[in-house]
Structure formats: structure tokens, C-alpha cells
Amino acid sequence: MNDMKREDIKNRVEAAQAREEAKTPTLTERATETASDAADGFTTFVKEHPFAAAAGGVALGVLVAGLFRGPRQAAARGGAKAVGLAAVGAEIASGFASHLLDDASDMGREGARRANDLTDRTGDKARSFGRSASHKAGDVADAARIARRETGKAIARAISRR
């Protein structure tokens, strides 16, 4: 970059800064400054006069509570109603939970019954397979005896013919 461009950019930046400084503060900025100053002033007063600040706070609290006696009674009635509604809600939730527990218990019993049925069916199949295998083994043994007998007879006939 040459020196002329640098100088031009520097002048533009200075002009923008001057415009920014010349701007009047907005309403928000003024309100923020005022609130900040008030908070600083209050903090300073409380540090210098702590007992007076505490007494003023109590007096202000009593004054505000006296102004709102009617709403305080309404709040107490509303609180009693809220407690009643909470009790009803708790009763509904308790009934719902009881219903869920009953359903879970029923599902557990149904699962146990199905497992028992499956075990019974498996046992029945195993016994049936065992009986079938036993019958087949008996049939094979009978066939082997018959074959031995027949083989023995065939050997005896063959020897007698010789």
C-alpha cells in the first residue's frame, strides 16, 4: 500500500470516530447511566448509614403490607384452594400409579403363565420325541433279531446243503 492510501484510510477512521463522539446518547444509554448512578448513590448511603437503611426497609415493608391486606386474604384463600387442588391431583396420581402397578402385575402373571405353557409344550414334545425314538429303537432291535434269526437260518441251510 502506498502512503496516500494509508493517509486516506487514517482520515476516514478519524472522521468516523469524530462522528461517533459527536452523537448524542440514546434514551437507553441515558437510562442506563441514570440507573447506574442511582445504584451507586444508594450503595454509598447504605454503607454510610446501615441502621437507617434497615429501619427504612422495615418501615417500607410494613407500609406495603398494610396497603395489600385484601389481596393477602385472597392469597390465603387461593392458597387453601391450591392445597385442595394439589390433594386432588395427588389422589389422581396415586390412582393412576396403582392402576399402572396392577397392569404390571397382570403382565407379569401373564408372562409367567406363557413361560409355563412353553415349558409344558417343550416337555410334551421332548417326551413325544423320546417315545418315538424308543419305539424306533425297539423296531430296529426287532428287525436286528429277525435279521439274526434269518441269517442264522440261512447259514444253517447253506451248511446243510453242502
N, CA and C atoms as an extended XYZ file, in Angstrom:
486
Properties=species:S:1:pos:R:3:atomname:S:1:resname:S:1:resid:I:1 pbc="F F F"
N         0.834       -1.163        0.000 N   MET     1
C         0.000        0.000        0.000 CA  MET     1
C         0.889        1.240        0.000 C   MET     1
N         0.442        2.191       -0.733 N   ASN     2
C         1.268        3.396       -0.748 CA  ASN     2
C         0.821        4.344        0.362 C   ASN     2
N         1.605        5.373        0.543 N   ASP     3
C         1.372        6.315        1.649 CA  ASP     3
C         0.079        7.101        1.489 C   ASP     3
N        -0.333        7.382        0.265 N   MET     4
C        -1.567        8.142        0.047 CA  MET     4
C        -2.792        7.341        0.483 C   MET     4
N        -2.804        6.053        0.175 N   LYS     5
C        -3.938        5.216        0.582 CA  LYS     5
C        -3.996        5.098        2.093 C   LYS     5
N        -2.824        4.939        2.709 N   ARG     6
C        -2.782        4.864        4.173 CA  ARG     6
C        -3.318        6.132        4.800 C   ARG     6
N        -2.905        7.224        4.293 N   GLU     7
C        -3.350        8.520        4.812 CA  GLU     7
C        -4.862        8.680        4.631 C   GLU     7
N        -5.392        8.247        3.502 N   ASP     8
C        -6.833        8.322        3.231 CA  ASP     8
C        -7.618        7.466        4.244 C   ASP     8
N        -7.147        6.253        4.496 N   ILE     9
C        -7.817        5.361        5.457 CA  ILE     9
C        -7.753        5.951        6.861 C   ILE     9
N        -6.593        6.512        7.219 N   LYS    10
C        -6.421        7.123        8.538 CA  LYS    10
C        -7.396        8.287        8.713 C   LYS    10
N        -7.575        9.088        7.691 N   ASN    11
C        -8.502       10.226        7.751 CA  ASN    11
C        -9.944        9.746        7.894 C   ASN    11
N       -10.288        8.703        7.193 N   ARG    12
C       -11.657        8.162        7.286 CA  ARG    12
C       -11.947        7.645        8.691 C   ARG    12
N       -10.977        6.948        9.271 N   VAL    13
C       -11.158        6.413       10.628 CA  VAL    13
C       -11.327        7.558       11.619 C   VAL    13
N       -10.492        8.599       11.507 N   GLU    14
C       -10.604        9.749       12.408 CA  GLU    14
C       -11.957       10.440       12.257 C   GLU    14
N       -12.448       10.550       11.030 N   ALA    15
C       -13.747       11.187       10.791 CA  ALA    15
C       -14.872       10.356       11.406 C   ALA    15
N       -14.784        9.038       11.286 N   ALA    16
C       -15.815        8.170       11.872 CA  ALA    16
C       -15.801        8.265       13.391 C   ALA    16
N       -14.601        8.327       13.977 N   GLN    17
C       -14.512        8.461       15.427 CA  GLN    17
C       -15.087        9.791       15.897 C   GLN    17
N       -14.836       10.857       15.148 N   ALA    18
C       -15.363       12.175       15.492 CA  ALA    18
C       -16.887       12.176       15.411 C   ALA    18
N       -17.456       11.534       14.374 N   ARG    19
C       -18.917       11.449       14.259 CA  ARG    19
C       -19.502       10.666       15.430 C   ARG    19
N       -18.848        9.594       15.826 N   GLU    20
C       -19.322        8.751       16.930 CA  GLU    20
C       -19.313        9.534       18.240 C   GLU    20
N       -18.267       10.339       18.467 N   GLU    21
C       -18.180       11.141       19.682 CA  GLU    21
C       -19.210       12.265       19.691 C   GLU    21
N       -19.543       12.781       18.539 N   ALA    22
C       -20.488       13.885       18.450 CA  ALA    22
C       -21.930       13.421       18.626 C   ALA    22
N       -22.161       12.149       18.489 N   LYS    23
C       -23.529       11.624       18.617 CA  LYS    23
C       -24.042       11.847       20.022 C   LYS    23
N       -25.311       12.205       20.142 N   THR    24
C       -25.919       12.359       21.460 CA  THR    24
C       -26.327       10.984       21.966 C   THR    24
N       -26.252       10.762       23.275 N   PRO    25
C       -26.608        9.436       23.800 CA  PRO    25
C       -28.092        9.130       23.583 C   PRO    25
N       -28.389        7.879       23.345 N   THR    26
C       -29.782        7.464       23.130 CA  THR    26
C       -30.504        7.398       24.465 C   THR    26
N       -31.811        7.218       24.402 N   LEU    27
C       -32.631        7.134       25.606 CA  LEU    27
C       -32.192        5.952       26.469 C   LEU    27
N       -31.892        4.842       25.846 N   THR    28
C       -31.459        3.653       26.583 CA  THR    28
C       -30.143        3.912       27.302 C   THR    28
N       -29.215        4.564       26.600 N   GLU    29
C       -27.922        4.872       27.215 CA  GLU    29
C       -28.087        5.809       28.400 C   GLU    29
N       -28.957        6.812       28.244 N   ARG    30
C       -29.186        7.764       29.347 CA  ARG    30
C       -29.841        7.063       30.523 C   ARG    30
N       -30.820        6.165       30.245 N   ALA    31
C       -31.494        5.449       31.328 CA  ALA    31
C       -30.517        4.530       32.048 C   ALA    31
N       -29.629        3.900       31.292 N   THR    32
C       -28.632        3.019       31.900 CA  THR    32
C       -27.701        3.815       32.801 C   THR    32
N       -27.253        4.970       32.334 N   GLU    33
C       -26.368        5.804       33.144 CA  GLU    33
C       -27.073        6.291       34.407 C   GLU    33
N       -28.330        6.703       34.282 N   THR    34
C       -29.088        7.194       35.430 CA  THR    34
C       -29.285        6.088       36.454 C   THR    34
N       -29.642        4.887       35.997 N   ALA    35
C       -29.847        3.767       36.913 CA  ALA    35
C       -28.538        3.389       37.598 C   ALA    35
N       -27.453        3.428       36.868 N   SER    36
C       -26.147        3.107       37.436 CA  SER    36
C       -25.771        4.128       38.504 C   SER    36
N       -26.017        5.414       38.232 N   ASP    37
C       -25.713        6.467       39.205 CA  ASP    37
C       -26.578        6.311       40.453 C   ASP    37
N       -27.862        5.985       40.270 N   ALA    38
C       -28.762        5.802       41.411 CA  ALA    38
C       -28.318        4.616       42.264 C   ALA    38
N       -27.931        3.534       41.618 N   ALA    39
C       -27.468        2.357       42.361 CA  ALA    39
C       -26.202        2.687       43.146 C   ALA    39
N       -25.290        3.411       42.527 N   ASP    40
C       -24.065        3.807       43.234 CA  ASP    40
C       -24.386        4.687       44.431 C   ASP    40
N       -25.308        5.640       44.250 N   GLY    41
C       -25.706        6.535       45.344 CA  GLY    41
C       -26.361        5.771       46.479 C   GLY    41
N       -27.232        4.816       46.150 N   PHE    42
C       -27.905        4.018       47.185 CA  PHE    42
C       -26.882        3.169       47.942 C   PHE    42
N       -25.956        2.559       47.219 N   THR    43
C       -24.927        1.736       47.855 CA  THR    43
C       -24.088        2.579       48.806 C   THR    43
N       -23.738        3.771       48.390 N   THR    44
C       -22.953        4.667       49.236 CA  THR    44
C       -23.728        5.036       50.493 C   THR    44
N       -25.024        5.375       50.346 N   PHE    45
C       -25.844        5.735       51.506 CA  PHE    45
C       -25.934        4.562       52.487 C   PHE    45
N       -26.165        3.342       51.988 N   VAL    46
C       -26.295        2.173       52.862 CA  VAL    46
C       -24.992        1.909       53.602 C   VAL    46
N       -23.857        2.102       52.925 N   LYS    47
C       -22.563        1.902       53.589 CA  LYS    47
C       -22.326        2.930       54.686 C   LYS    47
N       -22.771        4.166       54.454 N   GLU    48
C       -22.564        5.226       55.445 CA  GLU    48
C       -23.576        5.152       56.583 C   GLU    48
N       -24.826        4.722       56.319 N   HIS    49
C       -25.892        4.703       57.334 CA  HIS    49
C       -26.611        3.359       57.324 C   HIS    49
N       -25.989        2.268       57.794 N   PRO    50
C       -26.628        0.946       57.692 CA  PRO    50
C       -27.895        0.811       58.542 C   PRO    50
N       -27.910        1.406       59.767 N   PHE    51
C       -29.092        1.265       60.630 CA  PHE    51
C       -30.277        2.038       60.068 C   PHE    51
N       -30.045        3.192       59.537 N   ALA    52
C       -31.121        3.984       58.938 CA  ALA    52
C       -31.684        3.257       57.715 C   ALA    52
N       -30.819        2.607       56.934 N   ALA    53
C       -31.279        1.871       55.757 CA  ALA    53
C       -32.136        0.676       56.175 C   ALA    53
N       -31.722       -0.030       57.238 N   ALA    54
C       -32.500       -1.183       57.719 CA  ALA    54
C       -33.850       -0.729       58.246 C   ALA    54
N       -33.872        0.360       59.031 N   ALA    55
C       -35.131        0.873       59.573 CA  ALA    55
C       -36.050        1.319       58.437 C   ALA    55
N       -35.502        1.962       57.446 N   GLY    56
C       -36.303        2.395       56.293 CA  GLY    56
C       -36.876        1.203       55.546 C   GLY    56
N       -36.106        0.124       55.415 N   GLY    57
C       -36.595       -1.079       54.747 CA  GLY    57
C       -37.741       -1.711       55.491 C   GLY    57
N       -37.646       -1.763       56.839 N   VAL    58
C       -38.735       -2.334       57.655 CA  VAL    58
C       -39.969       -1.463       57.533 C   VAL    58
N       -39.806       -0.145       57.624 N   ALA    59
C       -40.957        0.769       57.526 CA  ALA    59
C       -41.627        0.629       56.163 C   ALA    59
N       -40.850        0.540       55.119 N   LEU    60
C       -41.404        0.396       53.774 CA  LEU    60
C       -42.151       -0.933       53.647 C   LEU    60
N       -41.612       -2.004       54.225 N   GLY    61
C       -42.275       -3.303       54.194 CA  GLY    61
C       -43.609       -3.283       54.908 C   GLY    61
N       -43.668       -2.620       56.092 N   VAL    62
C       -44.931       -2.507       56.843 CA  VAL    62
C       -45.939       -1.698       56.038 C   VAL    62
N       -45.490       -0.629       55.419 N   LEU    63
C       -46.388        0.212       54.625 CA  LEU    63
C       -46.972       -0.565       53.448 C   LEU    63
N       -46.142       -1.275       52.729 N   VAL    64
C       -46.607       -2.048       51.575 CA  VAL    64
C       -47.545       -3.158       52.026 C   VAL    64
N       -47.239       -3.841       53.133 N   ALA    65
C       -48.104       -4.913       53.628 CA  ALA    65
C       -49.464       -4.356       54.038 C   ALA    65
N       -49.495       -3.158       54.613 N   GLY    66
C       -50.770       -2.542       55.001 CA  GLY    66
C       -51.612       -2.180       53.789 C   GLY    66
N       -50.990       -1.815       52.705 N   LEU    67
C       -51.728       -1.456       51.504 CA  LEU    67
C       -52.396       -2.663       50.855 C   LEU    67
N       -51.834       -3.827       51.040 N   PHE    68
C       -52.315       -5.017       50.338 CA  PHE    68
C       -52.949       -6.035       51.279 C   PHE    68
N       -53.752       -5.594       52.258 N   ARG    69
C       -54.392       -6.524       53.175 CA  ARG    69
C       -55.422       -7.385       52.452 C   ARG    69
N       -56.254       -6.791       51.602 N   GLY    70
C       -57.271       -7.535       50.860 CA  GLY    70
C       -56.653       -8.605       49.973 C   GLY    70
N       -55.685       -8.250       49.185 N   PRO    71
C       -55.049       -9.278       48.356 CA  PRO    71
C       -54.363      -10.367       49.183 C   PRO    71
N       -53.899       -9.995       50.396 N   ARG    72
C       -53.253      -11.008       51.234 CA  ARG    72
C       -54.280      -12.055       51.659 C   ARG    72
N       -55.499      -11.603       52.011 N   GLN    73
C       -56.553      -12.560       52.388 CA  GLN    73
C       -56.964      -13.396       51.178 C   GLN    73
N       -57.030      -12.777       50.018 N   ALA    74
C       -57.356      -13.509       48.791 CA  ALA    74
C       -56.267      -14.534       48.493 C   ALA    74
N       -55.032      -14.150       48.759 N   ALA    75
C       -53.927      -15.085       48.538 CA  ALA    75
C       -54.033      -16.269       49.488 C   ALA    75
N       -54.464      -16.018       50.719 N   ALA    76
C       -54.624      -17.115       51.678 CA  ALA    76
C       -55.730      -18.061       51.215 C   ALA    76
N       -56.849      -17.487       50.743 N   ARG    77
C       -57.926      -18.337       50.227 CA  ARG    77
C       -57.458      -19.100       48.992 C   ARG    77
N       -56.739      -18.401       48.108 N   GLY    78
C       -56.212      -19.055       46.917 CA  GLY    78
C       -55.227      -20.153       47.284 C   GLY    78
N       -54.450      -19.915       48.331 N   GLY    79
C       -53.509      -20.938       48.788 CA  GLY    79
C       -54.240      -22.161       49.296 C   GLY    79
N       -55.340      -21.945       50.032 N   ALA    80
C       -56.127      -23.078       50.530 CA  ALA    80
C       -56.715      -23.865       49.363 C   ALA    80
N       -57.198      -23.146       48.351 N   LYS    81
C       -57.735      -23.833       47.173 CA  LYS    81
C       -56.630      -24.583       46.435 C   LYS    81
N       -55.474      -23.973       46.375 N   ALA    82
C       -54.342      -24.637       45.702 CA  ALA    82
C       -53.962      -25.916       46.426 C   ALA    82
N       -54.007      -25.862       47.761 N   VAL    83
C       -53.700      -27.074       48.537 CA  VAL    83
C       -54.750      -28.146       48.256 C   VAL    83
N       -56.020      -27.739       48.184 N   GLY    84
C       -57.081      -28.697       47.869 CA  GLY    84
C       -56.890      -29.309       46.486 C   GLY    84
N       -56.562      -28.465       45.512 N   LEU    85
C       -56.319      -28.971       44.162 CA  LEU    85
C       -55.099      -29.891       44.129 C   LEU    85
N       -54.090      -29.550       44.910 N   ALA    86
C       -52.906      -30.407       44.967 CA  ALA    86
C       -53.265      -31.762       45.560 C   ALA    86
N       -54.152      -31.762       46.559 N   ALA    87
C       -54.575      -33.036       47.159 CA  ALA    87
C       -55.343      -33.879       46.141 C   ALA    87
N       -56.214      -33.215       45.370 N   VAL    88
C       -56.951      -33.940       44.335 CA  VAL    88
C       -55.987      -34.494       43.294 C   VAL    88
N       -55.018      -33.674       42.892 N   GLY    89
C       -54.017      -34.126       41.922 CA  GLY    89
C       -53.216      -35.300       42.454 C   GLY    89
N       -52.869      -35.251       43.735 N   ALA    90
C       -52.115      -36.355       44.333 CA  ALA    90
C       -52.961      -37.623       44.356 C   ALA    90
N       -54.247      -37.469       44.633 N   GLU    91
C       -55.144      -38.633       44.657 CA  GLU    91
C       -55.254      -39.253       43.257 C   GLU    91
N       -55.380      -38.404       42.251 N   ILE    92
C       -55.451      -38.898       40.867 CA  ILE    92
C       -54.154      -39.604       40.492 C   ILE    92
N       -53.032      -38.987       40.850 N   ALA    93
C       -51.731      -39.594       40.541 CA  ALA    93
C       -51.579      -40.931       41.263 C   ALA    93
N       -52.050      -40.994       42.494 N   SER    94
C       -51.966      -42.243       43.260 CA  SER    94
C       -52.815      -43.327       42.596 C   SER    94
N       -54.026      -42.973       42.170 N   GLY    95
C       -54.876      -43.942       41.476 CA  GLY    95
C       -54.246      -44.403       40.174 C   GLY    95
N       -53.661      -43.478       39.456 N   PHE    96
C       -53.005      -43.821       38.197 CA  PHE    96
C       -51.827      -44.761       38.438 C   PHE    96
N       -51.028      -44.446       39.458 N   ALA    97
C       -49.878      -45.297       39.783 CA  ALA    97
C       -50.346      -46.683       40.206 C   ALA    97
N       -51.433      -46.737       40.983 N   SER    98
C       -51.977      -48.025       41.408 CA  SER    98
C       -52.439      -48.830       40.203 C   SER    98
N       -53.082      -48.162       39.276 N   HIS    99
C       -53.540      -48.829       38.050 CA  HIS    99
C       -52.350      -49.369       37.250 C   HIS    99
N       -51.302      -48.557       37.151 N   LEU   100
C       -50.104      -49.000       36.435 CA  LEU   100
C       -49.467      -50.212       37.113 C   LEU   100
N       -49.429      -50.198       38.448 N   LEU   101
C       -48.860      -51.338       39.168 CA  LEU   101
C       -49.705      -52.600       38.959 C   LEU   101
N       -51.029      -52.431       38.954 N   ASP   102
C       -51.899      -53.589       38.704 CA  ASP   102
C       -51.656      -54.144       37.303 C   ASP   102
N       -51.546      -53.250       36.330 N   ASP   103
C       -51.275      -53.694       34.956 CA  ASP   103
C       -49.938      -54.411       34.863 C   ASP   103
N       -48.932      -53.871       35.537 N   ALA   104
C       -47.611      -54.507       35.510 CA  ALA   104
C       -47.670      -55.881       36.170 C   ALA   104
N       -48.418      -55.987       37.252 N   SER   105
C       -48.561      -57.274       37.932 CA  SER   105
C       -49.276      -58.273       37.030 C   SER   105
N       -50.352      -57.817       36.359 N   ASP   106
C       -51.072      -58.693       35.429 CA  ASP   106
C       -50.160      -59.148       34.295 C   ASP   106
N       -49.353      -58.227       33.789 N   MET   107
C       -48.441      -58.587       32.712 CA  MET   107
C       -47.399      -59.600       33.199 C   MET   107
N       -46.958      -59.448       34.437 N   GLY   108
C       -46.006      -60.403       34.999 CA  GLY   108
C       -46.616      -61.790       35.124 C   GLY   108
N       -47.859      -61.836       35.610 N   ARG   109
C       -48.535      -63.133       35.731 CA  ARG   109
C       -48.759      -63.764       34.356 C   ARG   109
N       -49.136      -62.939       33.368 N   GLU   110
C       -49.342      -63.452       32.019 CA  GLU   110
C       -48.029      -63.981       31.442 C   GLU   110
N       -46.946      -63.264       31.675 N   GLY   111
C       -45.638      -63.721       31.207 CA  GLY   111
C       -45.246      -65.047       31.855 C   GLY   111
N       -45.504      -65.169       33.150 N   ALA   112
C       -45.182      -66.424       33.851 CA  ALA   112
C       -46.042      -67.567       33.304 C   ALA   112
N       -47.328      -67.281       33.049 N   ARG   113
C       -48.209      -68.318       32.507 CA  ARG   113
C       -47.721      -68.771       31.134 C   ARG   113
N       -47.330      -67.804       30.292 N   ARG   114
C       -46.845      -68.159       28.953 CA  ARG   114
C       -45.551      -68.954       29.029 C   ARG   114
N       -44.668      -68.563       29.941 N   ALA   115
C       -43.418      -69.314       30.103 CA  ALA   115
C       -43.724      -70.741       30.567 C   ALA   115
N       -44.693      -70.879       31.467 N   ASN   116
C       -45.085      -72.207       31.954 CA  ASN   116
C       -45.675      -73.031       30.808 C   ASN   116
N       -46.530      -72.395       29.980 N   ASP   117
C       -47.106      -73.104       28.834 CA  ASP   117
C       -46.007      -73.539       27.857 C   ASP   117
N       -45.057      -72.663       27.624 N   LEU   118
C       -43.955      -73.004       26.727 CA  LEU   118
C       -43.145      -74.167       27.289 C   LEU   118
N       -42.902      -74.142       28.586 N   THR   119
C       -42.171      -75.240       29.220 CA  THR   119
C       -42.942      -76.546       29.092 C   THR   119
N       -44.264      -76.471       29.320 N   ASP   120
C       -45.094      -77.677       29.193 CA  ASP   120
C       -45.058      -78.212       27.760 C   ASP   120
N       -45.204      -77.315       26.776 N   ARG   121
C       -45.171      -77.750       25.378 CA  ARG   121
C       -43.821      -78.358       25.021 C   ARG   121
N       -42.749      -77.726       25.502 N   THR   122
C       -41.407      -78.250       25.236 CA  THR   122
C       -41.240      -79.624       25.873 C   THR   122
N       -41.716      -79.762       27.107 N   GLY   123
C       -41.647      -81.066       27.786 CA  GLY   123
C       -42.461      -82.119       27.054 C   GLY   123
N       -43.663      -81.723       26.605 N   ASP   124
C       -44.504      -82.686       25.860 CA  ASP   124
C       -43.812      -83.117       24.570 C   ASP   124
N       -43.217      -82.177       23.862 N   LYS   125
C       -42.510      -82.519       22.620 CA  LYS   125
C       -41.328      -83.438       22.909 C   LYS   125
N       -40.591      -83.137       23.992 N   ALA   126
C       -39.431      -83.962       24.329 CA  ALA   126
C       -39.875      -85.383       24.690 C   ALA   126
N       -40.971      -85.500       25.468 N   ARG   127
C       -41.479      -86.837       25.826 CA  ARG   127
C       -41.958      -87.573       24.582 C   ARG   127
N       -42.658      -86.849       23.698 N   SER   128
C       -43.136      -87.463       22.454 CA  SER   128
C       -41.961      -87.928       21.607 C   SER   128
N       -40.937      -87.079       21.499 N   PHE   129
C       -39.746      -87.456       20.739 CA  PHE   129
C       -39.061      -88.667       21.381 C   PHE   129
N       -38.998      -88.676       22.712 N   GLY   130
C       -38.387      -89.809       23.419 CA  GLY   130
C       -39.159      -91.096       23.173 C   GLY   130
N       -40.498      -91.026       23.241 N   ARG   131
C       -41.321      -92.227       22.983 CA  ARG   131
C       -41.129      -92.703       21.559 C   ARG   131
N       -41.115      -91.722       20.621 N   SER   132
C       -40.936      -92.084       19.222 CA  SER   132
C       -39.568      -92.735       19.005 C   SER   132
N       -38.541      -92.140       19.625 N   ALA   133
C       -37.198      -92.719       19.495 CA  ALA   133
C       -37.148      -94.101       20.124 C   ALA   133
N       -37.844      -94.271       21.235 N   SER   134
C       -37.866      -95.579       21.910 CA  SER   134
C       -38.554      -96.612       21.024 C   SER   134
N       -39.665      -96.212       20.415 N   HIS   135
C       -40.371      -97.139       19.508 CA  HIS   135
C       -39.491      -97.497       18.317 C   HIS   135
N       -38.824      -96.484       17.751 N   LYS   136
C       -37.944      -96.740       16.603 CA  LYS   136
C       -36.794      -97.670       17.012 C   LYS   136
N       -36.235      -97.418       18.197 N   ALA   137
C       -35.142      -98.279       18.664 CA  ALA   137
C       -35.653      -99.707       18.855 C   ALA   137
N       -36.867      -99.837       19.391 N   GLY   138
C       -37.467     -101.170       19.554 CA  GLY   138
C       -37.672     -101.835       18.209 C   GLY   138
N       -38.164     -101.045       17.228 N   ASP   139
C       -38.363     -101.598       15.885 CA  ASP   139
C       -37.037     -102.040       15.274 C   ASP   139
N       -35.986     -101.223       15.458 N   VAL   140
C       -34.662     -101.579       14.935 CA  VAL   140
C       -34.147     -102.834       15.633 C   VAL   140
N       -34.353     -102.923       16.944 N   ALA   141
C       -33.897     -104.106       17.687 CA  ALA   141
C       -34.648     -105.341       17.205 C   ALA   141
N       -35.960     -105.197       17.000 N   ASP   142
C       -36.753     -106.331       16.493 CA  ASP   142
C       -36.249     -106.735       15.108 C   ASP   142
N       -35.989     -105.765       14.260 N   ALA   143
C       -35.504     -106.057       12.914 CA  ALA   143
C       -34.147     -106.743       12.988 C   ALA   143
N       -33.300     -106.300       13.921 N   ALA   144
C       -31.979     -106.929       14.064 CA  ALA   144
C       -32.119     -108.365       14.541 C   ALA   144
N       -33.032     -108.632       15.479 N   ARG   145
C       -33.249     -110.010       15.949 CA  ARG   145
C       -33.761     -110.884       14.819 C   ARG   145
N       -34.710     -110.316       14.090 N   ILE   146
C       -35.260     -111.071       12.964 CA  ILE   146
C       -34.161     -111.323       11.941 C   ILE   146
N       -33.361     -110.308       11.676 N   ALA   147
C       -32.287     -110.469       10.696 CA  ALA   147
C       -31.277     -111.494       11.184 C   ALA   147
N       -30.953     -111.521       12.486 N   ARG   148
C       -30.014     -112.525       13.017 CA  ARG   148
C       -30.590     -113.930       12.874 C   ARG   148
N       -31.866     -114.004       13.226 N   ARG   149
C       -32.519     -115.314       13.131 CA  ARG   149
C       -32.533     -115.812       11.696 C   ARG   149
N       -32.934     -114.894       10.814 N   GLU   150
C       -32.994     -115.256        9.401 CA  GLU   150
C       -31.599     -115.567        8.872 C   GLU   150
N       -30.613     -114.772        9.305 N   THR   151
C       -29.243     -115.005        8.865 CA  THR   151
C       -28.760     -116.351        9.390 C   THR   151
N       -29.083     -116.626       10.652 N   GLY   152
C       -28.699     -117.921       11.235 CA  GLY   152
C       -29.341     -119.073       10.475 C   GLY   152
N       -30.610     -118.918       10.146 N   LYS   153
C       -31.312     -119.974        9.402 CA  LYS   153
C       -30.687     -120.138        8.024 C   LYS   153
N       -30.346     -118.990        7.404 N   ALA   154
C       -29.760     -119.044        6.066 CA  ALA   154
C       -28.398     -119.727        6.123 C   ALA   154
N       -27.635     -119.454        7.175 N   ILE   155
C       -26.315     -120.090        7.313 CA  ILE   155
C       -26.503     -121.585        7.553 C   ILE   155
N       -27.459     -121.936        8.382 N   ALA   156
C       -27.710     -123.368        8.677 CA  ALA   156
C       -28.149     -124.086        7.397 C   ALA   156
N       -28.975     -123.490        6.587 N   ARG   157
C       -29.402     -124.109        5.353 CA  ARG   157
C       -28.225     -124.252        4.389 C   ARG   157
N       -27.401     -123.214        4.370 N   ALA   158
C       -26.272     -123.265        3.458 CA  ALA   158
C       -25.299     -124.373        3.893 C   ALA   158
N       -25.115     -124.559        5.202 N   ILE   159
C       -24.206     -125.593        5.682 CA  ILE   159
C       -24.804     -126.962        5.426 C   ILE   159
N       -26.100     -127.104        5.626 N   SER   160
C       -26.737     -128.405        5.421 CA  SER   160
C       -26.746     -128.786        3.967 C   SER   160
N       -26.730     -127.929        3.067 N   ARG   161
C       -26.711     -128.207        1.645 CA  ARG   161
C       -25.313     -128.620        1.211 C   ARG   161
N       -24.384     -128.389        1.897 N   ARG   162
C       -23.023     -128.691        1.490 CA  ARG   162
C       -22.677     -130.025        1.872 C   ARG   162
